[in-house]
Amino acid sequence: MPYPAGHREQVRRRIVESARRLFNRHGFESVSVDDIMAQAGLTRGGFYSYFESKSDLYAEALGCFFTDPNWKSRWEGVDVDLASAGAGAQIVRAYLSRQHFDDVENSCPMVALPSDVARGDEKVKIAFETVFQAMVTLLDRDVKNRRMPREDTAMAIAALCVGGMVVARSMNDRSLAERLREAATSVALDLGGWTRSGTVSHKRKAS
């Protein structure tokens, strides 16, 4: 009996979603194809009819709100309008938000996987670079600070956002992690020439 229309695409999305969550939680190297398929409720045998390798899957699973239009619904209370005039400040505030900090499985994989990427093959590194460059491109459009080349400023802001969250996630002291995120946000906004008020809402969840 033939599968209904759209079945193959639905299965592919299940595999990608499973991989993204597991990669973010455990790292690229620690997650096997068997783990990914089991989490998706599928058997290993079907994997290679969708992807050539785990690296190919990583390239598709690597995404964030600046590359995935569905990402905006993942972090409650964080709104990003990439078409707005204030998108740069919104990106900074969303990326360094408490919601992003807390939601490990729905993290931008650039936060969870940089050490794995450094050890990865060419496909993995190119996928990482592609997403990072997408973030830089969006920030570049809105940089107001003209003290140095606009793209250089955008790259520095993107690195501060990613690196700030990596370090904050590595801290045991929650209050120190909060201070670090707030400091990184302030410096990134200043680098971009954006006001501290911003346009992204952050409704904190009850502790």
Backbone as a printed PyTorch tensor [residue, N CA C, xyz], in Angstrom:
tensor([[[ 0.8600, -1.1980,  0.0000],
         [ 0.0000,  0.0000,  0.0000],
         [ 0.8950,  1.2460,  0.0000]],

        [[ 0.7020,  2.1350, -0.9480],
         [ 1.5610,  3.3300, -1.0350],
         [ 1.3370,  4.2680,  0.1470]],

        [[ 2.4210,  4.9820,  0.4880],
         [ 2.3200,  5.9660,  1.5580],
         [ 1.5500,  7.1870,  1.0640]],

        [[ 0.8740,  7.8960,  1.9590],
         [ 0.1410,  9.1000,  1.5400],
         [ 1.1020, 10.1940,  1.1020]],

        [[ 0.5970, 11.1430,  0.3510],
         [ 1.4190, 12.2620, -0.1170],
         [ 2.0070, 13.0060,  1.0680]],

        [[ 3.2650, 13.3460,  0.9390],
         [ 3.9380, 14.0840,  2.0040],
         [ 4.5590, 13.2170,  3.0770]],

        [[ 4.3850, 11.8990,  2.9870],
         [ 4.9070, 11.0020,  4.0230],
         [ 6.4290, 11.1000,  4.1300]],

        [[ 7.1050, 11.0730,  3.0000],
         [ 8.5610, 11.0860,  3.0230],
         [ 9.1000, 12.3680,  3.6720]],

        [[ 8.4910, 13.4890,  3.3660],
         [ 8.9370, 14.7480,  3.9480],
         [ 8.6740, 14.7830,  5.4520]],

        [[ 7.5670, 14.2080,  5.8860],
         [ 7.2600, 14.1580,  7.3130],
         [ 8.2880, 13.3160,  8.0570]],

        [[ 8.6650, 12.1850,  7.4710],
         [ 9.6560, 11.3140,  8.1080],
         [11.0070, 12.0240,  8.1710]],

        [[11.3550, 12.6980,  7.0990],
         [12.6150, 13.4300,  7.0770],
         [12.6520, 14.4790,  8.1960]],

        [[11.5540, 15.1920,  8.3780],
         [11.4820, 16.2030,  9.4380],
         [11.6130, 15.5670, 10.8130]],

        [[11.0290, 14.3820, 11.0000],
         [11.1500, 13.6810, 12.2800],
         [12.6010, 13.3300, 12.5750]],

        [[13.3130, 12.8960, 11.5670],
         [14.7250, 12.5400, 11.7540],
         [15.5350, 13.7770, 12.0920]],

        [[15.3060, 14.8550, 11.3740],
         [16.0470, 16.1000, 11.6180],
         [15.7530, 16.6320, 13.0160]],

        [[14.4980, 16.6160, 13.4260],
         [14.1170, 17.1090, 14.7590],
         [14.7490, 16.2490, 15.8480]],

        [[14.7330, 14.9400, 15.6600],
         [15.3650, 14.0400, 16.6180],
         [16.8550, 14.3230, 16.7240]],

        [[17.5100, 14.4690, 15.5890],
         [18.9530, 14.7280, 15.5770],
         [19.2830, 16.0500, 16.2490]],

        [[18.5190, 17.0830, 15.9510],
         [18.7990, 18.3910, 16.5240],
         [18.7310, 18.3560, 18.0450]],

        [[17.6990, 17.7340, 18.5830],
         [17.5510, 17.6640, 20.0340],
         [18.6800, 16.8480, 20.6720]],

        [[18.9990, 15.7120, 20.0680],
         [20.0440, 14.8540, 20.6360],
         [21.4240, 15.4910, 20.4990]],

        [[21.7020, 16.1150, 19.3570],
         [22.9840, 16.7960, 19.1850],
         [23.1480, 17.8960, 20.2310]],

        [[22.1050, 18.6670, 20.4430],
         [22.1690, 19.7640, 21.4030],
         [22.3590, 19.2530, 22.8320]],

        [[21.7480, 18.1320, 23.1400],
         [21.7980, 17.6020, 24.4960],
         [23.1030, 16.8560, 24.7760]],

        [[23.5810, 16.0910, 23.7880],
         [24.7020, 15.1770, 24.0430],
         [25.9480, 15.4410, 23.2000]],

        [[25.8410, 16.2680, 22.1570],
         [26.9810, 16.5080, 21.2840],
         [26.9450, 15.6300, 20.0430]],

        [[27.5970, 16.0930, 19.0070],
         [27.5820, 15.3970, 17.7230],
         [28.2500, 14.0240, 17.8130]],

        [[29.4190, 13.9680, 18.4350],
         [30.1930, 12.7350, 18.4710],
         [29.5170, 11.6590, 19.3150]],

        [[28.8030, 12.0460, 20.3520],
         [28.2400, 11.0790, 21.2990],
         [26.9220, 10.4700, 20.8330]],

        [[26.3330, 11.0270, 19.7990],
         [25.0340, 10.5530, 19.3180],
         [25.2250,  9.6840, 18.0790]],

        [[24.6440,  8.5030, 18.0930],
         [24.7640,  7.5830, 16.9550],
         [23.5340,  7.6690, 16.0600]],

        [[23.6680,  7.1140, 14.8720],
         [22.5240,  7.0300, 13.9600],
         [21.4030,  6.2200, 14.6080]],

        [[21.7690,  5.1430, 15.3250],
         [20.7530,  4.3400, 16.0260],
         [19.9850,  5.1870, 17.0380]],

        [[20.7020,  6.0300, 17.7810],
         [20.0560,  6.9070, 18.7700],
         [19.0510,  7.8330, 18.0940]],

        [[19.4880,  8.4280, 16.9930],
         [18.6460,  9.3920, 16.2780],
         [17.3710,  8.7340, 15.7660]],

        [[17.5220,  7.5780, 15.1570],
         [16.3610,  6.9020, 14.5790],
         [15.4210,  6.3730, 15.6670]],

        [[15.9930,  5.8840, 16.7700],
         [15.1450,  5.3960, 17.8670],
         [14.3380,  6.5380, 18.4710]],

        [[14.9810,  7.6990, 18.6590],
         [14.2910,  8.8710, 19.1960],
         [13.1520,  9.3040, 18.2740]],

        [[13.3460,  9.1010, 16.9640],
         [12.3220,  9.4670, 15.9810],
         [11.2670,  8.3810, 15.8090]],

        [[11.4340,  7.2430, 16.5070],
         [10.4860,  6.1470, 16.3820],
         [10.6270,  5.3860, 15.0780]],

        [[11.8500,  5.3490, 14.5530],
         [12.1220,  4.7050, 13.2640],
         [13.2530,  3.6940, 13.4140]],

        [[13.4420,  2.8750, 12.4100],
         [14.5240,  1.8880, 12.4360],
         [15.7380,  2.4140, 11.6880]],

        [[16.9040,  1.9260, 12.0780],
         [18.1530,  2.3990, 11.4880],
         [18.1840,  2.1950,  9.9730]],

        [[17.5660,  1.1160,  9.5040],
         [17.6310,  0.7780,  8.0840],
         [17.1250,  1.8700,  7.1700]],

        [[16.1960,  2.6990,  7.6700],
         [15.6440,  3.7360,  6.8110],
         [16.4870,  4.9920,  6.7180]],

        [[17.4950,  5.1110,  7.5640],
         [18.2650,  6.3580,  7.6300],
         [18.9020,  6.7090,  6.2990]],

        [[19.5250,  5.7290,  5.6670],
         [20.3330,  6.0200,  4.4890],
         [19.5120,  6.2320,  3.2180]],

        [[18.2170,  6.1020,  3.3320],
         [17.3750,  6.4890,  2.1900],
         [17.0540,  7.9810,  2.2490]],

        [[17.4550,  8.6320,  3.3740],
         [17.2270, 10.0670,  3.5410],
         [18.5280, 10.8620,  3.5940]],

        [[19.5650, 10.2770,  4.1880],
         [20.8340, 10.9850,  4.3620],
         [22.0080, 10.0580,  4.0550]],

        [[23.0580, 10.6230,  3.4800],
         [24.2360,  9.8270,  3.1660],
         [25.0500,  9.5030,  4.4090]],

        [[25.0480, 10.4110,  5.3790],
         [25.8710, 10.2320,  6.5660],
         [25.3360, 11.0930,  7.7010]],

        [[25.8760, 10.8840,  8.8830],
         [25.4980, 11.7150, 10.0300],
         [25.9200, 13.1660,  9.7940]],

        [[27.0150, 13.3700,  9.0990],
         [27.4580, 14.7340,  8.7900],
         [26.4610, 15.4550,  7.9030]],

        [[25.8980, 14.7470,  6.9250],
         [24.8700, 15.3480,  6.0690],
         [23.6380, 15.7280,  6.8880]],

        [[23.2720, 14.8590,  7.8160],
         [22.1350, 15.1530,  8.6800],
         [22.4360, 16.3670,  9.5550]],

        [[23.6480, 16.4460, 10.0740],
         [24.0300, 17.5910, 10.9000],
         [23.8460, 18.8910, 10.1330]],

        [[24.2510, 18.8840,  8.8670],
         [24.1470, 20.0980,  8.0520],
         [22.7100, 20.5700,  7.9550]],

        [[21.7640, 19.6400,  7.9520],
         [20.3540, 20.0210,  7.8720],
         [19.7770, 20.3520,  9.2480]],

        [[20.2780, 19.6900, 10.2850],
         [19.7660, 19.9220, 11.6370],
         [20.2790, 21.2270, 12.2210]],

        [[21.3820, 21.7280, 11.6900],
         [21.9610, 22.9570, 12.2150],
         [21.1200, 24.1490, 11.7540]],

        [[20.4380, 24.7620, 12.6840],
         [19.6130, 25.9070, 12.3270],
         [19.3140, 26.7300, 13.5560]],

        [[18.8060, 27.9260, 13.3380],
         [18.3810, 28.7840, 14.4430],
         [17.3630, 29.7540, 13.8660]],

        [[16.9360, 30.7430, 14.6630],
         [15.8300, 31.5840, 14.2080],
         [16.1860, 32.4460, 13.0120]],

        [[17.4760, 32.6050, 12.7130],
         [17.8440, 33.3960, 11.5430],
         [17.9590, 32.5460, 10.2860]],

        [[17.7500, 31.2220, 10.4030],
         [17.7330, 30.3620,  9.2110],
         [16.4670, 29.5160,  9.1190]],

        [[15.7580, 29.3560, 10.2260],
         [14.5750, 28.4990, 10.2570],
         [13.3460, 29.3280, 10.6060]],

        [[12.4120, 29.5030,  9.6750],
         [11.2410, 30.3520,  9.9360],
         [10.3410, 29.8240, 11.0480]],

        [[10.4690, 28.5370, 11.3920],
         [ 9.6400, 27.9740, 12.4490],
         [10.2470, 28.1570, 13.8370]],

        [[11.4580, 28.6770, 13.9030],
         [12.1440, 28.7650, 15.1800],
         [11.5070, 29.7710, 16.1300]],

        [[10.8270, 30.7650, 15.5850],
         [10.2930, 31.8500, 16.4120],
         [ 9.3030, 31.3390, 17.4570]],

        [[ 8.7400, 30.1500, 17.2460],
         [ 7.7660, 29.6300, 18.1990],
         [ 8.4070, 28.7480, 19.2690]],

        [[ 9.7190, 28.5770, 19.2200],
         [10.3570, 27.6330, 20.1350],
         [10.6280, 28.2200, 21.5130]],

        [[10.8810, 29.5040, 21.5950],
         [11.2130, 30.1240, 22.8770],
         [10.0820, 31.0430, 23.2940]],

        [[ 9.3300, 30.6340, 24.2730],
         [ 8.1700, 31.4020, 24.7360],
         [ 8.5960, 32.7730, 25.2540]],

        [[ 7.8960, 33.8020, 24.7890],
         [ 8.1690, 35.1500, 25.2560],
         [ 9.2720, 35.8590, 24.5020]],

        [[ 9.8490, 35.2180, 23.4930],
         [10.9070, 35.8430, 22.6880],
         [10.3910, 35.9940, 21.2700]],

        [[10.3180, 37.2180, 20.8000],
         [ 9.8270, 37.4980, 19.4600],
         [10.9120, 38.1800, 18.6370]],

        [[11.1360, 37.6590, 17.4400],
         [12.1370, 38.2400, 16.5470],
         [11.5010, 38.4590, 15.1840]],

        [[11.5030, 39.6800, 14.7290],
         [10.9990, 40.0100, 13.4010],
         [12.1910, 40.3960, 12.5380]],

        [[12.6840, 39.4550, 11.7400],
         [13.8940, 39.6880, 10.9660],
         [13.7080, 40.7370,  9.8760]],

        [[12.4640, 41.0780,  9.5730],
         [12.2030, 42.0970,  8.5510],
         [12.0910, 43.4980,  9.1460]],

        [[12.1440, 43.5880, 10.4690],
         [11.9470, 44.8840, 11.1010],
         [13.2190, 45.7130, 11.0820]],

        [[13.0630, 47.0160, 11.3190],
         [14.2150, 47.9220, 11.3320],
         [15.1250, 47.6490, 12.5240]],

        [[14.5870, 47.0730, 13.5920],
         [15.3900, 46.8160, 14.7820],
         [15.8020, 45.3750, 14.9480]],

        [[15.9650, 44.6650, 13.8330],
         [16.2530, 43.2290, 13.9030],
         [17.5730, 42.9270, 14.6080]],

        [[18.5670, 43.7890, 14.4520],
         [19.8680, 43.5240, 15.0530],
         [19.7850, 43.4010, 16.5600]],

        [[19.1540, 44.3770, 17.2030],
         [18.9970, 44.3310, 18.6540],
         [18.1320, 43.1500, 19.0790]],

        [[17.1160, 42.8260, 18.2840],
         [16.2650, 41.6870, 18.6020],
         [17.0640, 40.3850, 18.5880]],

        [[17.9310, 40.2250, 17.5980],
         [18.7500, 39.0140, 17.5020],
         [19.6380, 38.8750, 18.7380]],

        [[20.2820, 39.9670, 19.1210],
         [21.1670, 39.9320, 20.2940],
         [20.3780, 39.5470, 21.5390]],

        [[19.2610, 40.2050, 21.7690],
         [18.4870, 39.9510, 22.9810],
         [17.9000, 38.5400, 22.9870]],

        [[17.4550, 38.0570, 21.8460],
         [16.9020, 36.7060, 21.7790],
         [17.9870, 35.6630, 22.0050]],

        [[19.1260, 35.8630, 21.3700],
         [20.1950, 34.8700, 21.4570],
         [20.7240, 34.7500, 22.8810]],

        [[20.8120, 35.8650, 23.5810],
         [21.3490, 35.8650, 24.9440],
         [20.2440, 35.8690, 26.0020]],

        [[19.0550, 35.4490, 25.6080],
         [17.9070, 35.4490, 26.5120],
         [17.9780, 34.3170, 27.5360]],

        [[17.2360, 34.4980, 28.6160],
         [17.0970, 33.4320, 29.6130],
         [16.4580, 32.1900, 28.9780]],

        [[15.4930, 32.3980, 28.0710],
         [14.8140, 31.2670, 27.4350],
         [15.7860, 30.4160, 26.6330]],

        [[16.6580, 31.0720, 25.8760],
         [17.6520, 30.3200, 25.1050],
         [18.6050, 29.5950, 26.0500]],

        [[19.0000, 30.2470, 27.1140],
         [19.8950, 29.6470, 28.1010],
         [19.2820, 28.3710, 28.6860]],

        [[18.0060, 28.4230, 29.0340],
         [17.3430, 27.3030, 29.7050],
         [16.9790, 26.1630, 28.7600]],

        [[16.6460, 26.4830, 27.5320],
         [16.0930, 25.4780, 26.6070],
         [17.2160, 24.8190, 25.8120]],

        [[17.8890, 23.8480, 26.4340],
         [19.0660, 23.2320, 25.8180],
         [18.7100, 22.5040, 24.5240]],

        [[17.6370, 21.7290, 24.5310],
         [17.2960, 20.9390, 23.3480],
         [16.9280, 21.8050, 22.1590]],

        [[16.3840, 22.9850, 22.4160],
         [16.0160, 23.8890, 21.3310],
         [17.0380, 25.0020, 21.1380]],

        [[18.2460, 24.7640, 21.5890],
         [19.3060, 25.7590, 21.4110],
         [19.6820, 25.9210, 19.9490]],

        [[20.2760, 27.0780, 19.6550],
         [20.9960, 27.1950, 18.4000],
         [22.1830, 26.2420, 18.5060]],

        [[22.3620, 25.3230, 17.5580],
         [23.4480, 24.3490, 17.6660],
         [24.8400, 24.9730, 17.6560]],

        [[24.9700, 26.2270, 17.2750],
         [26.2850, 26.8530, 17.3510],
         [26.7490, 26.9800, 18.7990]],

        [[25.8050, 26.9910, 19.7450],
         [26.1540, 27.0560, 21.1630],
         [26.5450, 25.6790, 21.6830]],

        [[25.7900, 24.6730, 21.2870],
         [25.9900, 23.3370, 21.8440],
         [27.1590, 22.5790, 21.2290]],

        [[27.5270, 22.9040, 20.0030],
         [28.4080, 22.0140, 19.2570],
         [29.7400, 22.5690, 18.7670]],

        [[30.2220, 23.7190, 19.2210],
         [31.4470, 24.2560, 18.6170],
         [32.6620, 23.3500, 18.7360]],

        [[32.8170, 22.6480, 19.8660],
         [33.9820, 21.7720, 20.0070],
         [33.8750, 20.5720, 19.0860]],

        [[32.6590, 20.0640, 18.9020],
         [32.4620, 18.9650, 17.9550],
         [32.7540, 19.4110, 16.5320]],

        [[32.3470, 20.6210, 16.1980],
         [32.5930, 21.1500, 14.8590],
         [34.0870, 21.2450, 14.5910]],

        [[34.8290, 21.7130, 15.5830],
         [36.2760, 21.8640, 15.4170],
         [36.9460, 20.5310, 15.0970]],

        [[36.3640, 19.4370, 15.5820],
         [36.9200, 18.1070, 15.3110],
         [36.2540, 17.4360, 14.1190]],

        [[35.2520, 18.0960, 13.5460],
         [34.4470, 17.4700, 12.5100],
         [35.0710, 17.5190, 11.1290]],

        [[34.3610, 16.9220, 10.1780],
         [34.8540, 16.8990,  8.8040],
         [34.4480, 18.1850,  8.0810]],

        [[34.8080, 18.2630,  6.8180],
         [34.5830, 19.4910,  6.0520],
         [33.0980, 19.8410,  5.9650]],

        [[32.2340, 18.8480,  5.7830],
         [30.7970, 19.1170,  5.6760],
         [30.2600, 19.7610,  6.9410]],

        [[30.6970, 19.2530,  8.0810],
         [30.2350, 19.7880,  9.3600],
         [30.6960, 21.2360,  9.5320]],

        [[31.9570, 21.5050,  9.1960],
         [32.4840, 22.8590,  9.3500],
         [31.8060, 23.8410,  8.4010]],

        [[31.5520, 23.4040,  7.1770],
         [30.8750, 24.2820,  6.2140],
         [29.4600, 24.5930,  6.6840]],

        [[28.7610, 23.5880,  7.2480],
         [27.4040, 23.8180,  7.7500],
         [27.4100, 24.8430,  8.8800]],

        [[28.3680, 24.7240,  9.7830],
         [28.4940, 25.6650, 10.8930],
         [28.7710, 27.0720, 10.3730]],

        [[29.7130, 27.1750,  9.4420],
         [30.0600, 28.4800,  8.8720],
         [28.8640, 29.1250,  8.1810]],

        [[28.0600, 28.3080,  7.5070],
         [26.9000, 28.8250,  6.7910],
         [25.9040, 29.4820,  7.7380]],

        [[25.6410, 28.8250,  8.8710],
         [24.6950, 29.3850,  9.8290],
         [25.2800, 30.6230, 10.5040]],

        [[26.5600, 30.5620, 10.8490],
         [27.1970, 31.7320, 11.4680],
         [27.1560, 32.9270, 10.5140]],

        [[27.4410, 32.6830,  9.2310],
         [27.4210, 33.7640,  8.2570],
         [26.0180, 34.3230,  8.0670]],

        [[24.9990, 33.4510,  8.1780],
         [23.6130, 33.9370,  8.0820],
         [23.3170, 34.8940,  9.2270]],

        [[23.8080, 34.5710, 10.4030],
         [23.6250, 35.4620, 11.5530],
         [24.3530, 36.7880, 11.3240]],

        [[25.5890, 36.7230, 10.8290],
         [26.3690, 37.9310, 10.5580],
         [25.6730, 38.8040,  9.5260]],

        [[25.1530, 38.1910,  8.4780],
         [24.4840, 38.9400,  7.4140],
         [23.2810, 39.7110,  7.9450]],

        [[22.4910, 39.0750,  8.7990],
         [21.3270, 39.7490,  9.3710],
         [21.7360, 40.8860, 10.3000]],

        [[22.7640, 40.6650, 11.1010],
         [23.2450, 41.7280, 11.9770],
         [23.8290, 42.8860, 11.1720]],

        [[24.5600, 42.5540, 10.1240],
         [25.2250, 43.5470,  9.2720],
         [24.2330, 44.5540,  8.7020]],

        [[23.0340, 44.0840,  8.3650],
         [22.0250, 44.9630,  7.7770],
         [21.6280, 46.1000,  8.7030]],

        [[21.7880, 45.8690, 10.0190],
         [21.2240, 46.8060, 10.9890],
         [22.2760, 47.5140, 11.8410]],

        [[23.5740, 47.2610, 11.5830],
         [24.6220, 47.8850, 12.3910],
         [24.6030, 49.4040, 12.2040]],

        [[24.5390, 50.1300, 13.3030],
         [24.5420, 51.5970, 13.2620],
         [25.9290, 52.1790, 13.5530]],

        [[26.7460, 51.4180, 14.2480],
         [28.0820, 51.8590, 14.6360],
         [29.0100, 51.8610, 13.4180]],

        [[29.6830, 52.9830, 13.1700],
         [30.5440, 53.0800, 11.9930],
         [32.0260, 53.2300, 12.3730]],

        [[32.3700, 52.8440, 13.5950],
         [33.7580, 52.9930, 14.0340],
         [34.6960, 52.0220, 13.3330]],

        [[34.1790, 50.9260, 12.7990],
         [34.9850, 49.9940, 12.0180],
         [34.0760, 49.3900, 10.9550]],

        [[34.6390, 48.6430,  9.9850],
         [33.7990, 48.0920,  8.9250],
         [32.5770, 47.3610,  9.4800]],

        [[31.4340, 47.5900,  8.8610],
         [30.1740, 47.0830,  9.3870],
         [30.1660, 45.5560,  9.5230]],

        [[30.7190, 44.8540,  8.5450],
         [30.7220, 43.3880,  8.6300],
         [31.6120, 42.9120,  9.7740]],

        [[32.7270, 43.5930, 10.0130],
         [33.5910, 43.2370, 11.1340],
         [32.8310, 43.3900, 12.4540]],

        [[32.0850, 44.4750, 12.5660],
         [31.2800, 44.6890, 13.7690],
         [30.2450, 43.5740, 13.9230]],

        [[29.5830, 43.2230, 12.8240],
         [28.5680, 42.1670, 12.8750],
         [29.1880, 40.8320, 13.2820]],

        [[30.3870, 40.5250, 12.7630],
         [31.0570, 39.2790, 13.1400],
         [31.4030, 39.2770, 14.6260]],

        [[31.8740, 40.4090, 15.1330],
         [32.2170, 40.5010, 16.5520],
         [30.9800, 40.3130, 17.4290]],

        [[29.8520, 40.9010, 17.0200],
         [28.6100, 40.7630, 17.7800],
         [28.1500, 39.3050, 17.7790]],

        [[28.2020, 38.6730, 16.6040],
         [27.7850, 37.2710, 16.5060],
         [28.6620, 36.3870, 17.3870]],

        [[29.9730, 36.6250, 17.3560],
         [30.8860, 35.8350, 18.1850],
         [30.6190, 36.0590, 19.6680]],

        [[30.2880, 37.3070, 20.0420],
         [29.9790, 37.6180, 21.4330],
         [28.6960, 36.9120, 21.8780]],

        [[27.7190, 36.8550, 21.0010],
         [26.4670, 36.1680, 21.3250],
         [26.6980, 34.6680, 21.5130]],

        [[27.3410, 34.0370, 20.5360],
         [27.5760, 32.5930, 20.6090],
         [28.4990, 32.2660, 21.7790]],

        [[29.6420, 32.9670, 21.8450],
         [30.5980, 32.6970, 22.9060],
         [30.0500, 32.9980, 24.2900]],

        [[29.2790, 34.0760, 24.4030],
         [28.6900, 34.4250, 25.6850],
         [27.7700, 33.3320, 26.1950]],

        [[26.9700, 32.7660, 25.3010],
         [26.0630, 31.7070, 25.7280],
         [26.8190, 30.4220, 26.0440]],

        [[27.8690, 30.1250, 25.2770],
         [28.6810, 28.9340, 25.5610],
         [29.2710, 29.0190, 26.9690]],

        [[29.8610, 30.1650, 27.2950],
         [30.4830, 30.3230, 28.6130],
         [29.4320, 30.3190, 29.7190]],

        [[28.3230, 31.0010, 29.5100],
         [27.2630, 31.0390, 30.5230],
         [26.7420, 29.6290, 30.8140]],

        [[26.5550, 28.8380, 29.7690],
         [26.0750, 27.4730, 29.9510],
         [27.0880, 26.5980, 30.6960]],

        [[28.3540, 26.9830, 30.6620],
         [29.4050, 26.1840, 31.2940],
         [29.5680, 26.4950, 32.7770]],

        [[28.8620, 27.4810, 33.2810],
         [29.0160, 27.9080, 34.6720],
         [28.0510, 27.1770, 35.5980]],

        [[28.5540, 26.8500, 36.7760],
         [27.7120, 26.2270, 37.7910],
         [26.9200, 27.2690, 38.5760]],

        [[27.4920, 28.4540, 38.7290],
         [26.8660, 29.5450, 39.4820],
         [25.8460, 30.2490, 38.5860]],

        [[24.5630, 30.0220, 38.8650],
         [23.5130, 30.5690, 38.0040],
         [23.5310, 32.0940, 37.9990]],

        [[23.7830, 32.7090, 39.1450],
         [23.7760, 34.1700, 39.2040],
         [24.9240, 34.7490, 38.3810]],

        [[26.0640, 34.0920, 38.3880],
         [27.1930, 34.5500, 37.5790],
         [26.8850, 34.3930, 36.0930]],

        [[26.2230, 33.2970, 35.7400],
         [25.8190, 33.0890, 34.3460],
         [24.8490, 34.1730, 33.8910]],

        [[23.9200, 34.5650, 34.7910],
         [22.9690, 35.6290, 34.4680],
         [23.7060, 36.9470, 34.2200]],

        [[24.6710, 37.2570, 35.1000],
         [25.4540, 38.4860, 34.9400],
         [26.2150, 38.4770, 33.6220]],

        [[26.7810, 37.3430, 33.2890],
         [27.5500, 37.2540, 32.0430],
         [26.6490, 37.5040, 30.8340]],

        [[25.4630, 36.8810, 30.8220],
         [24.5460, 37.0850, 29.6990],
         [24.1490, 38.5490, 29.5770]],

        [[23.8580, 39.1630, 30.7140],
         [23.4540, 40.5670, 30.6950],
         [24.5910, 41.4700, 30.2290]],

        [[25.8230, 41.1660, 30.6830],
         [26.9780, 41.9590, 30.2540],
         [27.2370, 41.7840, 28.7600]],

        [[27.1460, 40.5450, 28.2730],
         [27.3610, 40.2860, 26.8470],
         [26.2970, 40.9910, 26.0100]],

        [[25.0580, 40.9920, 26.4990],
         [23.9760, 41.6810, 25.7930],
         [24.2670, 43.1740, 25.7020]],

        [[24.6610, 43.7670, 26.8140],
         [24.9340, 45.2020, 26.8510],
         [26.0600, 45.5790, 25.8930]],

        [[27.1450, 44.8260, 25.9230],
         [28.2880, 45.1350, 25.0560],
         [27.9270, 44.9280, 23.5860]],

        [[27.1910, 43.8440, 23.2900],
         [26.8010, 43.5800, 21.9040],
         [25.9010, 44.6870, 21.3610]],

        [[24.9590, 45.1600, 22.1870],
         [24.0780, 46.2480, 21.7570],
         [24.8790, 47.5370, 21.5260]],

        [[25.8290, 47.7990, 22.4070],
         [26.6710, 48.9780, 22.2260],
         [27.5050, 48.8760, 20.9490]],

        [[28.0470, 47.6930, 20.6860],
         [28.8320, 47.5000, 19.4660],
         [28.0010, 47.7890, 18.2190]],

        [[26.7390, 47.3590, 18.2610],
         [25.8710, 47.5670, 17.1060],
         [25.3450, 48.9810, 16.9760]],

        [[25.5220, 49.7920, 18.0400],
         [24.9840, 51.1460, 18.0150],
         [23.4960, 51.1690, 18.2690]],

        [[23.0070, 50.1530, 18.9890],
         [21.5830, 50.0390, 19.2650],
         [21.2850, 50.5040, 20.6790]],

        [[20.0750, 50.9900, 20.8860],
         [19.6790, 51.4310, 22.2170],
         [19.4840, 50.2330, 23.1160]],

        [[19.5630, 50.4550, 24.4130],
         [19.3770, 49.3770, 25.3660],
         [17.9290, 48.9160, 25.4540]],

        [[16.9960, 49.7440, 24.9890],
         [15.5890, 49.3910, 25.1480],
         [15.2070, 48.1770, 24.3190]],

        [[15.6790, 48.1210, 23.0550],
         [15.4040, 46.9830, 22.2020],
         [13.9080, 46.8230, 21.9200]],

        [[13.5910, 45.7600, 21.1690],
         [12.1970, 45.5130, 20.8200],
         [11.7920, 44.0670, 21.0390]],

        [[12.5980, 43.3320, 21.7800],
         [12.2780, 41.9410, 22.0250],
         [11.7420, 41.7940, 23.4300]],

        [[10.6210, 41.1360, 23.5640],
         [10.0600, 40.9370, 24.8960],
         [10.6720, 39.7130, 25.5350]],

        [[10.8820, 39.7640, 26.8510],
         [11.4020, 38.6290, 27.5840],
         [10.5460, 38.4190, 28.8200]],

        [[ 9.5440, 37.5940, 28.6790],
         [ 8.6860, 37.2910, 29.8080],
         [ 9.2950, 36.1050, 30.5420]],

        [[ 9.8460, 36.3500, 31.6920],
         [10.5500, 35.2860, 32.4060],
         [ 9.5750, 34.2540, 32.9280]],

        [[ 9.9730, 32.9940, 32.7650],
         [ 9.1640, 31.9060, 33.2880],
         [ 9.3190, 31.8470, 34.7960]],

        [[ 8.2990, 31.3390, 35.4360],
         [ 8.3830, 31.1930, 36.8920],
         [ 9.4790, 30.2190, 37.2440]],

        [[10.2570, 30.5350, 38.2600],
         [11.3590, 29.6710, 38.6930],
         [10.8030, 28.5050, 39.5040]]])
